[in-house]
């Protein structure tokens, strides 16, 4: 049964990540404006988080998975399984893109592999990717993790919109990846590794900071949990106050 659950979760993560790279990276080849690219990425995540989030959590992003891992919201073995599936899906999606795209377009777009914009250094690019990923993971925790959040009501819309607005800001600077898998697939198949570490260190750092901060500020109980009904023999003046036995 456990193996079947891993298979179901892994399949959901594979499909969502594959869709992100195939549609998102593919859009770079044909999009006319940065807005088109931002909407493509935001829409595909909004759709697949809404469709598959109840199965796997809808990570589709190794940085998001790391955020769940550092806050102990996913088992280490499952997190490693997610990473294998996510990076594998990214490579396969990029391979399919390389096959279907016309050679001239493929060479021009580098299969959607990220690159630094003119005038921005690698250090600044890491900061941009970290900040953008911070926004993304913070929204993920606020909508999909926090039980008080609006996940059931708005599903993946907030997450998709966050990706779109992040790309609108960072697209011309770093490509607005926020996702090591989104960078890895196109980098691997286009053999384009210039400043590759920017799109791994930045997103992973931003995810850890966002997840840890949200966990610390909003998810850890600040008062003792209610101990139970009066028949337990414990006097609790009001819910959440320290109990007096």
C-alpha positions, 0 to 999 in steps of 0.5 A: 500500500505504501508503494502504491501511495508513492506511485500515485504521488510521484505520478502527480508530481511527474505530470505537473512538473512535466506540464510546467516545463513543456508549456512554460519552457515551450512558451519562451520559443513562441511568446511575443511578450514577457506577459505571455510567458508569465501567463503561460507559467502562471496558468499551467501551475494554477491548473495543475495545482488545482487538479493534483494538489489533493494527491501530492500537494502540488509541489512541482518544484524542488524548492517547494519540496525543500520548504516542506522538508525543513519544516518537517511537513514531508518525510525525508524519503518522500522528499527525495522521491519528489526530487527524483520525479521532478528533475526527471520530469523536467529532463523528459519534458525538455527532451520532448521539446527538443524533438518537436521544436523547429531547429531554428526556434530551438537554437534561438530560445535554448529550450527556455533555459534561463540566462542573465539579463544585460547588466545584472551580475550573478550575485544580484541574480541569486538575490532576485531568484531568492526573493521571488521564490520567497514570495512563491513559497510564502504564498504556498504555505499561506494558502495550501499549508495553513489550515486557516488559508484559502486553499479549498476556496481558490485552489491554485489560483494564488500560487499561479498568480504569484508565479506570473507576477514574479516573472513579470518582475524578474523575467528580464533579469533572471528569467524568473525561474523560482524552480530548479527543475524548470531550469534543469531540464532546458539547461541539460538538453540545451547544454547551457550551463552558464552561471547555472548555480544561480537558479539552484542556490537562489530558489533553495535559499528563498524557499527555506527562508520563506517556509521557516519564517511562515512556520515560526510566525504563523503555524507554531502554537503560541499558547497551550493547546486546549486539553479537552472537555471538562470531564477530563478532570482538568480545569481550563478557564478558557480555550487556549489558556494554561490548564490547572489540574 
